[in-house]
């Protein structure tokens, strides 16, 4: 019984591995074909247009609303930053 279970497990893993390799090969062929087409266009003198999302180098400078608070403003002070006279009072 244990031998049959192990055989089934190894078979399932082998099938999953083969399917994963086939998927990788198909994706690689598609990417290679796309690169060859882009290369042919560049060789012909065409310049590929870059999408607008990739042109933005840094985020826009939007200021937070006037009522918005910064999360670090609500932090409690560290233990060492409390004056000694207050530490003894507690």
HTML snippet that shows the backbone in 3Dmol.js (N, CA, C, O; Angstrom):
<script src="https://3Dmol.org/build/3Dmol-min.js"></script>
<div id="view" style="width:600px;height:400px;position:relative"></div>
<script>
const pdb = `
ATOM      1  N   UNK A   1       0.821  -1.190   0.000  1.00  0.00           N
ATOM      2  CA  UNK A   1       0.000   0.000   0.000  1.00  0.00           C
ATOM      3  C   UNK A   1       0.872   1.265   0.000  1.00  0.00           C
ATOM      4  O   UNK A   1       0.605   2.228  -0.719  1.00  0.00           O
ATOM      5  N   UNK A   2       1.912   1.227   0.823  1.00  0.00           N
ATOM      6  CA  UNK A   2       2.791   2.390   0.898  1.00  0.00           C
ATOM      7  C   UNK A   2       3.553   2.577  -0.413  1.00  0.00           C
ATOM      8  O   UNK A   2       3.794   3.707  -0.839  1.00  0.00           O
ATOM      9  N   UNK A   3       3.930   1.474  -1.049  1.00  0.00           N
ATOM     10  CA  UNK A   3       4.639   1.563  -2.324  1.00  0.00           C
ATOM     11  C   UNK A   3       3.750   2.173  -3.392  1.00  0.00           C
ATOM     12  O   UNK A   3       4.219   2.984  -4.191  1.00  0.00           O
ATOM     13  N   UNK A   4       2.491   1.806  -3.423  1.00  0.00           N
ATOM     14  CA  UNK A   4       1.556   2.357  -4.408  1.00  0.00           C
ATOM     15  C   UNK A   4       1.344   3.849  -4.168  1.00  0.00           C
ATOM     16  O   UNK A   4       1.266   4.629  -5.118  1.00  0.00           O
ATOM     17  N   UNK A   5       1.251   4.245  -2.899  1.00  0.00           N
ATOM     18  CA  UNK A   5       1.068   5.654  -2.570  1.00  0.00           C
ATOM     19  C   UNK A   5       2.274   6.476  -3.007  1.00  0.00           C
ATOM     20  O   UNK A   5       2.120   7.550  -3.589  1.00  0.00           O
ATOM     21  N   UNK A   6       3.456   5.977  -2.732  1.00  0.00           N
ATOM     22  CA  UNK A   6       4.660   6.668  -3.159  1.00  0.00           C
ATOM     23  C   UNK A   6       4.770   6.744  -4.680  1.00  0.00           C
ATOM     24  O   UNK A   6       5.201   7.760  -5.225  1.00  0.00           O
ATOM     25  N   UNK A   7       4.384   5.674  -5.358  1.00  0.00           N
ATOM     26  CA  UNK A   7       4.420   5.665  -6.824  1.00  0.00           C
ATOM     27  C   UNK A   7       3.464   6.707  -7.393  1.00  0.00           C
ATOM     28  O   UNK A   7       3.797   7.405  -8.351  1.00  0.00           O
ATOM     29  N   UNK A   8       2.283   6.811  -6.805  1.00  0.00           N
ATOM     30  CA  UNK A   8       1.308   7.810  -7.264  1.00  0.00           C
ATOM     31  C   UNK A   8       1.837   9.213  -6.984  1.00  0.00           C
ATOM     32  O   UNK A   8       1.710  10.104  -7.823  1.00  0.00           O
ATOM     33  N   UNK A   9       2.424   9.408  -5.817  1.00  0.00           N
ATOM     34  CA  UNK A   9       2.965  10.720  -5.460  1.00  0.00           C
ATOM     35  C   UNK A   9       4.086  11.135  -6.411  1.00  0.00           C
ATOM     36  O   UNK A   9       4.120  12.276  -6.871  1.00  0.00           O
ATOM     37  N   UNK A  10       4.986  10.226  -6.700  1.00  0.00           N
ATOM     38  CA  UNK A  10       6.089  10.528  -7.621  1.00  0.00           C
ATOM     39  C   UNK A  10       5.542  10.805  -9.020  1.00  0.00           C
ATOM     40  O   UNK A  10       6.044  11.693  -9.710  1.00  0.00           O
ATOM     41  N   UNK A  11       4.532  10.066  -9.444  1.00  0.00           N
ATOM     42  CA  UNK A  11       3.926  10.285 -10.756  1.00  0.00           C
ATOM     43  C   UNK A  11       3.280  11.660 -10.848  1.00  0.00           C
ATOM     44  O   UNK A  11       3.438  12.362 -11.848  1.00  0.00           O
ATOM     45  N   UNK A  12       2.553  12.043  -9.803  1.00  0.00           N
ATOM     46  CA  UNK A  12       1.899  13.356  -9.798  1.00  0.00           C
ATOM     47  C   UNK A  12       2.950  14.466  -9.831  1.00  0.00           C
ATOM     48  O   UNK A  12       2.787  15.453 -10.550  1.00  0.00           O
ATOM     49  N   UNK A  13       4.013  14.312  -9.066  1.00  0.00           N
ATOM     50  CA  UNK A  13       5.075  15.321  -9.053  1.00  0.00           C
ATOM     51  C   UNK A  13       5.759  15.397 -10.416  1.00  0.00           C
ATOM     52  O   UNK A  13       6.093  16.489 -10.874  1.00  0.00           O
ATOM     53  N   UNK A  14       5.969  14.270 -11.061  1.00  0.00           N
ATOM     54  CA  UNK A  14       6.598  14.252 -12.384  1.00  0.00           C
ATOM     55  C   UNK A  14       5.707  14.944 -13.415  1.00  0.00           C
ATOM     56  O   UNK A  14       6.195  15.706 -14.250  1.00  0.00           O
ATOM     57  N   UNK A  15       4.408  14.678 -13.356  1.00  0.00           N
ATOM     58  CA  UNK A  15       3.478  15.316 -14.299  1.00  0.00           C
ATOM     59  C   UNK A  15       3.449  16.819 -14.069  1.00  0.00           C
ATOM     60  O   UNK A  15       3.451  17.589 -15.030  1.00  0.00           O
ATOM     61  N   UNK A  16       3.422  17.253 -12.802  1.00  0.00           N
ATOM     62  CA  UNK A  16       3.415  18.687 -12.505  1.00  0.00           C
ATOM     63  C   UNK A  16       4.708  19.340 -12.988  1.00  0.00           C
ATOM     64  O   UNK A  16       4.683  20.460 -13.499  1.00  0.00           O
ATOM     65  N   UNK A  17       5.821  18.658 -12.832  1.00  0.00           N
ATOM     66  CA  UNK A  17       7.099  19.206 -13.286  1.00  0.00           C
ATOM     67  C   UNK A  17       7.136  19.352 -14.798  1.00  0.00           C
ATOM     68  O   UNK A  17       7.597  20.369 -15.317  1.00  0.00           O
ATOM     69  N   UNK A  18       6.653  18.338 -15.505  1.00  0.00           N
ATOM     70  CA  UNK A  18       6.634  18.398 -16.971  1.00  0.00           C
ATOM     71  C   UNK A  18       5.722  19.527 -17.442  1.00  0.00           C
ATOM     72  O   UNK A  18       6.080  20.261 -18.363  1.00  0.00           O
ATOM     73  N   UNK A  19       4.559  19.678 -16.830  1.00  0.00           N
ATOM     74  CA  UNK A  19       3.647  20.756 -17.225  1.00  0.00           C
ATOM     75  C   UNK A  19       4.258  22.131 -16.938  1.00  0.00           C
ATOM     76  O   UNK A  19       4.076  23.064 -17.720  1.00  0.00           O
ATOM     77  N   UNK A  20       4.970  22.255 -15.838  1.00  0.00           N
ATOM     78  CA  UNK A  20       5.636  23.521 -15.523  1.00  0.00           C
ATOM     79  C   UNK A  20       6.723  23.838 -16.542  1.00  0.00           C
ATOM     80  O   UNK A  20       6.859  24.982 -16.975  1.00  0.00           O
ATOM     81  N   UNK A  21       7.491  22.834 -16.921  1.00  0.00           N
ATOM     82  CA  UNK A  21       8.532  23.055 -17.933  1.00  0.00           C
ATOM     83  C   UNK A  21       7.938  23.437 -19.284  1.00  0.00           C
ATOM     84  O   UNK A  21       8.473  24.301 -19.979  1.00  0.00           O
ATOM     85  N   UNK A  22       6.832  22.794 -19.656  1.00  0.00           N
ATOM     86  CA  UNK A  22       6.173  23.137 -20.925  1.00  0.00           C
ATOM     87  C   UNK A  22       5.682  24.575 -20.887  1.00  0.00           C
ATOM     88  O   UNK A  22       5.819  25.305 -21.868  1.00  0.00           O
ATOM     89  N   UNK A  23       5.106  24.990 -19.752  1.00  0.00           N
ATOM     90  CA  UNK A  23       4.627  26.362 -19.613  1.00  0.00           C
ATOM     91  C   UNK A  23       5.782  27.351 -19.734  1.00  0.00           C
ATOM     92  O   UNK A  23       5.653  28.382 -20.395  1.00  0.00           O
ATOM     93  N   UNK A  24       6.911  27.041 -19.098  1.00  0.00           N
ATOM     94  CA  UNK A  24       8.074  27.926 -19.169  1.00  0.00           C
ATOM     95  C   UNK A  24       8.605  28.035 -20.597  1.00  0.00           C
ATOM     96  O   UNK A  24       8.982  29.119 -21.042  1.00  0.00           O
ATOM     97  N   UNK A  25       8.633  26.915 -21.309  1.00  0.00           N
ATOM     98  CA  UNK A  25       9.123  26.926 -22.692  1.00  0.00           C
ATOM     99  C   UNK A  25       8.202  27.758 -23.577  1.00  0.00           C
ATOM    100  O   UNK A  25       8.676  28.523 -24.418  1.00  0.00           O
ATOM    101  N   UNK A  26       6.893  27.615 -23.397  1.00  0.00           N
ATOM    102  CA  UNK A  26       5.954  28.395 -24.216  1.00  0.00           C
ATOM    103  C   UNK A  26       6.064  29.885 -23.918  1.00  0.00           C
ATOM    104  O   UNK A  26       6.021  30.703 -24.836  1.00  0.00           O
ATOM    105  N   UNK A  27       6.205  30.241 -22.658  1.00  0.00           N
ATOM    106  CA  UNK A  27       6.365  31.651 -22.311  1.00  0.00           C
ATOM    107  C   UNK A  27       7.677  32.209 -22.847  1.00  0.00           C
ATOM    108  O   UNK A  27       7.726  33.348 -23.311  1.00  0.00           O
ATOM    109  N   UNK A  28       8.725  31.423 -22.786  1.00  0.00           N
ATOM    110  CA  UNK A  28      10.022  31.870 -23.295  1.00  0.00           C
ATOM    111  C   UNK A  28       9.974  32.075 -24.801  1.00  0.00           C
ATOM    112  O   UNK A  28      10.534  33.045 -25.312  1.00  0.00           O
ATOM    113  N   UNK A  29       9.316  31.177 -25.514  1.00  0.00           N
ATOM    114  CA  UNK A  29       9.192  31.328 -26.964  1.00  0.00           C
ATOM    115  C   UNK A  29       8.405  32.581 -27.309  1.00  0.00           C
ATOM    116  O   UNK A  29       8.749  33.296 -28.250  1.00  0.00           O
ATOM    117  N   UNK A  30       7.349  32.848 -26.549  1.00  0.00           N
ATOM    118  CA  UNK A  30       6.549  34.045 -26.790  1.00  0.00           C
ATOM    119  C   UNK A  30       7.373  35.307 -26.541  1.00  0.00           C
ATOM    120  O   UNK A  30       7.329  36.247 -27.335  1.00  0.00           O
ATOM    121  N   UNK A  31       8.122  35.328 -25.442  1.00  0.00           N
ATOM    122  CA  UNK A  31       8.951  36.492 -25.128  1.00  0.00           C
ATOM    123  C   UNK A  31      10.046  36.673 -26.175  1.00  0.00           C
ATOM    124  O   UNK A  31      10.345  37.799 -26.572  1.00  0.00           O
ATOM    125  N   UNK A  32      10.648  35.567 -26.626  1.00  0.00           N
ATOM    126  CA  UNK A  32      11.694  35.648 -27.646  1.00  0.00           C
ATOM    127  C   UNK A  32      11.124  36.196 -28.957  1.00  0.00           C
ATOM    128  O   UNK A  32      11.756  37.022 -29.615  1.00  0.00           O
ATOM    129  N   UNK A  33       9.939  35.737 -29.329  1.00  0.00           N
ATOM    130  CA  UNK A  33       9.305  36.252 -30.543  1.00  0.00           C
ATOM    131  C   UNK A  33       9.005  37.735 -30.437  1.00  0.00           C
ATOM    132  O   UNK A  33       9.180  38.479 -31.402  1.00  0.00           O
ATOM    133  N   UNK A  34       8.554  38.166 -29.269  1.00  0.00           N
ATOM    134  CA  UNK A  34       8.280  39.579 -29.056  1.00  0.00           C
ATOM    135  C   UNK A  34       9.561  40.405 -29.150  1.00  0.00           C
ATOM    136  O   UNK A  34       9.569  41.485 -29.741  1.00  0.00           O
ATOM    137  N   UNK A  35      10.635  39.895 -28.567  1.00  0.00           N
ATOM    138  CA  UNK A  35      11.914  40.610 -28.660  1.00  0.00           C
ATOM    139  C   UNK A  35      12.424  40.676 -30.089  1.00  0.00           C
ATOM    140  O   UNK A  35      12.977  41.695 -30.503  1.00  0.00           O
ATOM    141  N   UNK A  36      12.245  39.602 -30.848  1.00  0.00           N
ATOM    142  CA  UNK A  36      12.682  39.609 -32.253  1.00  0.00           C
ATOM    143  C   UNK A  36      11.883  40.630 -33.066  1.00  0.00           C
ATOM    144  O   UNK A  36      12.447  41.329 -33.909  1.00  0.00           O
ATOM    145  N   UNK A  37      10.569  40.719 -32.816  1.00  0.00           N
ATOM    146  CA  UNK A  37       9.743  41.704 -33.524  1.00  0.00           C
ATOM    147  C   UNK A  37      10.172  43.123 -33.171  1.00  0.00           C
ATOM    148  O   UNK A  37      10.283  43.977 -34.050  1.00  0.00           O
ATOM    149  N   UNK A  38      10.414  43.380 -31.874  1.00  0.00           N
ATOM    150  CA  UNK A  38      10.858  44.713 -31.463  1.00  0.00           C
ATOM    151  C   UNK A  38      12.224  45.041 -32.061  1.00  0.00           C
ATOM    152  O   UNK A  38      12.472  46.176 -32.467  1.00  0.00           O
ATOM    153  N   UNK A  39      13.097  44.057 -32.115  1.00  0.00           N
ATOM    154  CA  UNK A  39      14.414  44.271 -32.706  1.00  0.00           C
ATOM    155  C   UNK A  39      14.296  44.605 -34.188  1.00  0.00           C
ATOM    156  O   UNK A  39      14.999  45.480 -34.693  1.00  0.00           O
ATOM    157  N   UNK A  40      13.408  43.908 -34.878  1.00  0.00           N
ATOM    158  CA  UNK A  40      13.214  44.190 -36.300  1.00  0.00           C
ATOM    159  C   UNK A  40      12.670  45.599 -36.509  1.00  0.00           C
ATOM    160  O   UNK A  40      13.071  46.283 -37.450  1.00  0.00           O
ATOM    161  N   UNK A  41      11.764  46.037 -35.644  1.00  0.00           N
ATOM    162  CA  UNK A  41      11.225  47.389 -35.762  1.00  0.00           C
ATOM    163  C   UNK A  41      12.299  48.440 -35.498  1.00  0.00           C
ATOM    164  O   UNK A  41      12.353  49.458 -36.187  1.00  0.00           O
ATOM    165  N   UNK A  42      13.148  48.199 -34.510  1.00  0.00           N
ATOM    166  CA  UNK A  42      14.222  49.150 -34.209  1.00  0.00           C
ATOM    167  C   UNK A  42      15.221  49.186 -35.357  1.00  0.00           C
ATOM    168  O   UNK A  42      15.706  50.258 -35.719  1.00  0.00           O
ATOM    169  N   UNK A  43      15.533  48.032 -35.933  1.00  0.00           N
ATOM    170  CA  UNK A  43      16.453  47.977 -37.077  1.00  0.00           C
ATOM    171  C   UNK A  43      15.876  48.730 -38.274  1.00  0.00           C
ATOM    172  O   UNK A  43      16.621  49.304 -39.069  1.00  0.00           O
ATOM    173  N   UNK A  44      14.533  48.726 -38.402  1.00  0.00           N
ATOM    174  CA  UNK A  44      13.892  49.418 -39.519  1.00  0.00           C
ATOM    175  C   UNK A  44      13.791  50.919 -39.281  1.00  0.00           C
ATOM    176  O   UNK A  44      13.440  51.669 -40.192  1.00  0.00           O
ATOM    177  N   UNK A  45      14.099  51.367 -38.054  1.00  0.00           N
ATOM    178  CA  UNK A  45      14.083  52.802 -37.797  1.00  0.00           C
ATOM    179  C   UNK A  45      12.932  53.269 -36.943  1.00  0.00           C
ATOM    180  O   UNK A  45      12.830  54.460 -36.651  1.00  0.00           O
ATOM    181  N   UNK A  46      12.075  52.382 -36.539  1.00  0.00           N
ATOM    182  CA  UNK A  46      10.959  52.765 -35.690  1.00  0.00           C
ATOM    183  C   UNK A  46      11.419  52.780 -34.230  1.00  0.00           C
ATOM    184  O   UNK A  46      12.197  51.930 -33.798  1.00  0.00           O
ATOM    185  N   UNK A  47      10.924  53.760 -33.489  1.00  0.00           N
ATOM    186  CA  UNK A  47      11.255  53.860 -32.072  1.00  0.00           C
ATOM    187  C   UNK A  47      10.046  53.388 -31.275  1.00  0.00           C
ATOM    188  O   UNK A  47       8.947  53.911 -31.463  1.00  0.00           O
ATOM    189  N   UNK A  48      10.226  52.407 -30.387  1.00  0.00           N
ATOM    190  CA  UNK A  48       9.077  51.946 -29.609  1.00  0.00           C
ATOM    191  C   UNK A  48       8.590  53.026 -28.656  1.00  0.00           C
ATOM    192  O   UNK A  48       9.387  53.713 -28.017  1.00  0.00           O
ATOM    193  N   UNK A  49       7.275  53.166 -28.569  1.00  0.00           N
ATOM    194  CA  UNK A  49       6.689  54.167 -27.681  1.00  0.00           C
ATOM    195  C   UNK A  49       6.590  53.590 -26.276  1.00  0.00           C
ATOM    196  O   UNK A  49       6.123  52.468 -26.083  1.00  0.00           O
ATOM    197  N   UNK A  50       7.031  54.367 -25.309  1.00  0.00           N
ATOM    198  CA  UNK A  50       7.017  53.929 -23.912  1.00  0.00           C
ATOM    199  C   UNK A  50       5.672  54.299 -23.310  1.00  0.00           C
ATOM    200  O   UNK A  50       5.142  55.376 -23.584  1.00  0.00           O
ATOM    201  N   UNK A  51       5.121  53.420 -22.496  1.00  0.00           N
ATOM    202  CA  UNK A  51       3.836  53.704 -21.861  1.00  0.00           C
ATOM    203  C   UNK A  51       3.980  54.865 -20.896  1.00  0.00           C
ATOM    204  O   UNK A  51       5.056  55.101 -20.347  1.00  0.00           O
ATOM    205  N   UNK A  52       2.892  55.586 -20.695  1.00  0.00           N
ATOM    206  CA  UNK A  52       2.922  56.779 -19.855  1.00  0.00           C
ATOM    207  C   UNK A  52       3.237  56.444 -18.407  1.00  0.00           C
ATOM    208  O   UNK A  52       3.843  57.262 -17.715  1.00  0.00           O
ATOM    209  N   UNK A  53       2.853  55.288 -17.931  1.00  0.00           N
ATOM    210  CA  UNK A  53       3.103  54.927 -16.537  1.00  0.00           C
ATOM    211  C   UNK A  53       4.591  54.798 -16.250  1.00  0.00           C
ATOM    212  O   UNK A  53       5.034  55.111 -15.145  1.00  0.00           O
ATOM    213  N   UNK A  54       5.356  54.349 -17.210  1.00  0.00           N
ATOM    214  CA  UNK A  54       6.782  54.151 -16.966  1.00  0.00           C
ATOM    215  C   UNK A  54       7.580  55.440 -17.132  1.00  0.00           C
ATOM    216  O   UNK A  54       8.767  55.467 -16.805  1.00  0.00           O
ATOM    217  N   UNK A  55       6.959  56.507 -17.631  1.00  0.00           N
ATOM    218  CA  UNK A  55       7.669  57.760 -17.797  1.00  0.00           C
ATOM    219  C   UNK A  55       7.812  58.516 -16.482  1.00  0.00           C
ATOM    220  O   UNK A  55       8.758  59.286 -16.316  1.00  0.00           O
ATOM    221  N   UNK A  56       6.891  58.309 -15.548  1.00  0.00           N
ATOM    222  CA  UNK A  56       6.941  59.037 -14.287  1.00  0.00           C
ATOM    223  C   UNK A  56       8.117  58.536 -13.464  1.00  0.00           C
ATOM    224  O   UNK A  56       8.163  57.367 -13.082  1.00  0.00           O
ATOM    225  N   UNK A  57       9.058  59.415 -13.196  1.00  0.00           N
ATOM    226  CA  UNK A  57      10.268  59.035 -12.488  1.00  0.00           C
ATOM    227  C   UNK A  57      10.096  59.052 -10.977  1.00  0.00           C
ATOM    228  O   UNK A  57      10.687  58.233 -10.273  1.00  0.00           O
ATOM    229  N   UNK A  58       9.284  59.984 -10.474  1.00  0.00           N
ATOM    230  CA  UNK A  58       9.069  60.077  -9.033  1.00  0.00           C
ATOM    231  C   UNK A  58       7.606  60.408  -8.775  1.00  0.00           C
ATOM    232  O   UNK A  58       6.919  60.899  -9.671  1.00  0.00           O
ATOM    233  N   UNK A  59       7.127  60.153  -7.587  1.00  0.00           N
ATOM    234  CA  UNK A  59       5.704  60.414  -7.317  1.00  0.00           C
ATOM    235  C   UNK A  59       5.404  61.907  -7.343  1.00  0.00           C
ATOM    236  O   UNK A  59       6.289  62.737  -7.135  1.00  0.00           O
ATOM    237  N   UNK A  60       4.158  62.227  -7.598  1.00  0.00           N
ATOM    238  CA  UNK A  60       3.761  63.624  -7.633  1.00  0.00           C
ATOM    239  C   UNK A  60       3.845  64.210  -6.229  1.00  0.00           C
ATOM    240  O   UNK A  60       3.731  63.486  -5.240  1.00  0.00           O
ATOM    241  N   UNK A  61       4.040  65.498  -6.149  1.00  0.00           N
ATOM    242  CA  UNK A  61       4.218  66.157  -4.861  1.00  0.00           C
ATOM    243  C   UNK A  61       2.872  66.651  -4.338  1.00  0.00           C
ATOM    244  O   UNK A  61       2.607  67.853  -4.337  1.00  0.00           O
ATOM    245  N   UNK A  62       2.045  65.748  -3.907  1.00  0.00           N
ATOM    246  CA  UNK A  62       0.758  66.129  -3.343  1.00  0.00           C
ATOM    247  C   UNK A  62       0.907  66.261  -1.837  1.00  0.00           C
ATOM    248  O   UNK A  62       1.437  65.367  -1.177  1.00  0.00           O
ATOM    249  N   UNK A  63       0.446  67.359  -1.304  1.00  0.00           N
ATOM    250  CA  UNK A  63       0.515  67.601   0.129  1.00  0.00           C
ATOM    251  C   UNK A  63      -0.691  66.954   0.805  1.00  0.00           C
ATOM    252  O   UNK A  63      -1.777  66.940   0.226  1.00  0.00           O
ATOM    253  N   UNK A  64      -0.527  66.418   2.014  1.00  0.00           N
ATOM    254  CA  UNK A  64      -1.677  65.867   2.721  1.00  0.00           C
ATOM    255  C   UNK A  64      -2.641  66.980   3.129  1.00  0.00           C
ATOM    256  O   UNK A  64      -2.255  68.148   3.181  1.00  0.00           O
ATOM    257  N   UNK A  65      -3.869  66.628   3.413  1.00  0.00           N
ATOM    258  CA  UNK A  65      -4.877  67.602   3.813  1.00  0.00           C
ATOM    259  C   UNK A  65      -4.448  68.275   5.114  1.00  0.00           C
ATOM    260  O   UNK A  65      -3.618  67.744   5.852  1.00  0.00           O
ATOM    261  N   UNK A  66      -5.013  69.435   5.385  1.00  0.00           N
ATOM    262  CA  UNK A  66      -4.605  70.210   6.556  1.00  0.00           C
ATOM    263  C   UNK A  66      -4.877  69.463   7.858  1.00  0.00           C
ATOM    264  O   UNK A  66      -4.105  69.598   8.807  1.00  0.00           O
ATOM    265  N   UNK A  67      -5.939  68.690   7.928  1.00  0.00           N
ATOM    266  CA  UNK A  67      -6.284  67.993   9.156  1.00  0.00           C
ATOM    267  C   UNK A  67      -5.569  66.665   9.333  1.00  0.00           C
ATOM    268  O   UNK A  67      -5.708  66.027  10.377  1.00  0.00           O
ATOM    269  N   UNK A  68      -4.812  66.239   8.343  1.00  0.00           N
ATOM    270  CA  UNK A  68      -4.146  64.935   8.417  1.00  0.00           C
ATOM    271  C   UNK A  68      -2.972  65.011   9.385  1.00  0.00           C
ATOM    272  O   UNK A  68      -2.230  65.993   9.407  1.00  0.00           O
ATOM    273  N   UNK A  69      -2.817  63.966  10.177  1.00  0.00           N
ATOM    274  CA  UNK A  69      -1.706  63.935  11.113  1.00  0.00           C
ATOM    275  C   UNK A  69      -0.705  62.889  10.657  1.00  0.00           C
ATOM    276  O   UNK A  69      -1.062  61.909  10.002  1.00  0.00           O
ATOM    277  N   UNK A  70       0.527  63.106  11.005  1.00  0.00           N
ATOM    278  CA  UNK A  70       1.554  62.144  10.667  1.00  0.00           C
ATOM    279  C   UNK A  70       1.537  61.012  11.684  1.00  0.00           C
ATOM    280  O   UNK A  70       1.323  61.259  12.870  1.00  0.00           O
ATOM    281  N   UNK A  71       1.759  59.776  11.246  1.00  0.00           N
ATOM    282  CA  UNK A  71       1.683  58.663  12.194  1.00  0.00           C
ATOM    283  C   UNK A  71       2.767  58.710  13.265  1.00  0.00           C
ATOM    284  O   UNK A  71       2.553  58.225  14.376  1.00  0.00           O
ATOM    285  N   UNK A  72       3.940  59.294  12.947  1.00  0.00           N
ATOM    286  CA  UNK A  72       4.995  59.300  13.940  1.00  0.00           C
ATOM    287  C   UNK A  72       4.786  60.379  14.998  1.00  0.00           C
ATOM    288  O   UNK A  72       5.492  60.377  16.006  1.00  0.00           O
ATOM    289  N   UNK A  73       3.850  61.294  14.806  1.00  0.00           N
ATOM    290  CA  UNK A  73       3.609  62.347  15.781  1.00  0.00           C
ATOM    291  C   UNK A  73       2.922  61.805  17.029  1.00  0.00           C
ATOM    292  O   UNK A  73       2.997  62.425  18.090  1.00  0.00           O
ATOM    293  N   UNK A  74       2.255  60.660  16.920  1.00  0.00           N
ATOM    294  CA  UNK A  74       1.520  60.113  18.050  1.00  0.00           C
ATOM    295  C   UNK A  74       2.339  59.126  18.861  1.00  0.00           C
ATOM    296  O   UNK A  74       1.830  58.589  19.846  1.00  0.00           O
ATOM    297  N   UNK A  75       3.570  58.866  18.496  1.00  0.00           N
ATOM    298  CA  UNK A  75       4.392  57.901  19.221  1.00  0.00           C
ATOM    299  C   UNK A  75       4.739  58.423  20.601  1.00  0.00           C
ATOM    300  O   UNK A  75       4.891  59.627  20.810  1.00  0.00           O
ATOM    301  N   UNK A  76       4.861  57.505  21.531  1.00  0.00           N
ATOM    302  CA  UNK A  76       5.292  57.875  22.870  1.00  0.00           C
ATOM    303  C   UNK A  76       6.804  58.048  22.885  1.00  0.00           C
ATOM    304  O   UNK A  76       7.510  57.431  22.087  1.00  0.00           O
ATOM    305  N   UNK A  77       7.301  58.879  23.785  1.00  0.00           N
ATOM    306  CA  UNK A  77       8.758  59.041  23.845  1.00  0.00           C
ATOM    307  C   UNK A  77       9.424  57.761  24.332  1.00  0.00           C
ATOM    308  O   UNK A  77       8.806  56.946  25.017  1.00  0.00           O
ATOM    309  N   UNK A  78      10.681  57.599  23.972  1.00  0.00           N
ATOM    310  CA  UNK A  78      11.426  56.432  24.419  1.00  0.00           C
ATOM    311  C   UNK A  78      11.680  56.517  25.916  1.00  0.00           C
ATOM    312  O   UNK A  78      11.584  57.581  26.527  1.00  0.00           O
ATOM    313  N   UNK A  79      12.006  55.374  26.481  1.00  0.00           N
ATOM    314  CA  UNK A  79      12.216  55.305  27.918  1.00  0.00           C
ATOM    315  C   UNK A  79      13.393  56.182  28.356  1.00  0.00           C
ATOM    316  O   UNK A  79      13.328  56.823  29.405  1.00  0.00           O
ATOM    317  N   UNK A  80      14.444  56.216  27.579  1.00  0.00           N
ATOM    318  CA  UNK A  80      15.614  56.993  27.943  1.00  0.00           C
ATOM    319  C   UNK A  80      15.426  58.485  27.771  1.00  0.00           C
ATOM    320  O   UNK A  80      16.205  59.267  28.315  1.00  0.00           O
ATOM    321  N   UNK A  81      14.399  58.906  27.016  1.00  0.00           N
ATOM    322  CA  UNK A  81      14.216  60.326  26.764  1.00  0.00           C
ATOM    323  C   UNK A  81      13.352  61.003  27.828  1.00  0.00           C
ATOM    324  O   UNK A  81      13.186  62.222  27.795  1.00  0.00           O
ATOM    325  N   UNK A  82      12.801  60.235  28.770  1.00  0.00           N
ATOM    326  CA  UNK A  82      12.002  60.813  29.846  1.00  0.00           C
ATOM    327  C   UNK A  82      12.957  61.339  30.910  1.00  0.00           C
ATOM    328  O   UNK A  82      13.878  60.626  31.311  1.00  0.00           O
ATOM    329  N   UNK A  83      12.760  62.556  31.372  1.00  0.00           N
ATOM    330  CA  UNK A  83      13.665  63.112  32.400  1.00  0.00           C
ATOM    331  C   UNK A  83      13.689  62.248  33.664  1.00  0.00           C
ATOM    332  O   UNK A  83      12.709  61.575  33.986  1.00  0.00           O
ATOM    333  N   UNK A  84      14.809  62.274  34.368  1.00  0.00           N
ATOM    334  CA  UNK A  84      15.001  61.436  35.549  1.00  0.00           C
ATOM    335  C   UNK A  84      14.010  61.761  36.644  1.00  0.00           C
ATOM    336  O   UNK A  84      13.567  60.855  37.350  1.00  0.00           O
ATOM    337  N   UNK A  85      13.642  63.034  36.813  1.00  0.00           N
ATOM    338  CA  UNK A  85      12.721  63.403  37.888  1.00  0.00           C
ATOM    339  C   UNK A  85      11.328  62.819  37.647  1.00  0.00           C
ATOM    340  O   UNK A  85      10.603  62.534  38.600  1.00  0.00           O
ATOM    341  N   UNK A  86      10.948  62.637  36.371  1.00  0.00           N
ATOM    342  CA  UNK A  86       9.645  62.046  36.069  1.00  0.00           C
ATOM    343  C   UNK A  86       9.689  60.522  36.219  1.00  0.00           C
ATOM    344  O   UNK A  86       8.685  59.898  36.562  1.00  0.00           O
ATOM    345  N   UNK A  87      10.846  59.936  35.962  1.00  0.00           N
ATOM    346  CA  UNK A  87      10.951  58.478  36.101  1.00  0.00           C
ATOM    347  C   UNK A  87      10.780  58.042  37.537  1.00  0.00           C
ATOM    348  O   UNK A  87      10.180  56.998  37.792  1.00  0.00           O
ATOM    349  N   UNK A  88      11.287  58.805  38.477  1.00  0.00           N
ATOM    350  CA  UNK A  88      11.183  58.452  39.887  1.00  0.00           C
ATOM    351  C   UNK A  88       9.778  58.667  40.428  1.00  0.00           C
ATOM    352  O   UNK A  88       9.406  58.044  41.423  1.00  0.00           O
ATOM    353  N   UNK A  89       8.994  59.529  39.802  1.00  0.00           N
ATOM    354  CA  UNK A  89       7.650  59.845  40.301  1.00  0.00           C
ATOM    355  C   UNK A  89       6.670  58.721  40.020  1.00  0.00           C
ATOM    356  O   UNK A  89       5.671  58.583  40.726  1.00  0.00           O
ATOM    357  N   UNK A  90       6.935  57.923  39.008  1.00  0.00           N
ATOM    358  CA  UNK A  90       5.962  56.899  38.640  1.00  0.00           C
ATOM    359  C   UNK A  90       6.065  55.648  39.429  1.00  0.00           C
ATOM    360  O   UNK A  90       5.296  54.713  39.207  1.00  0.00           O
TER     361      UNK A  90
END
`;
const viewer = $3Dmol.createViewer("view");
viewer.addModel(pdb, "pdb");
viewer.setStyle({}, {cartoon: {color: "spectrum"}});
viewer.zoomTo();
viewer.render();
</script>
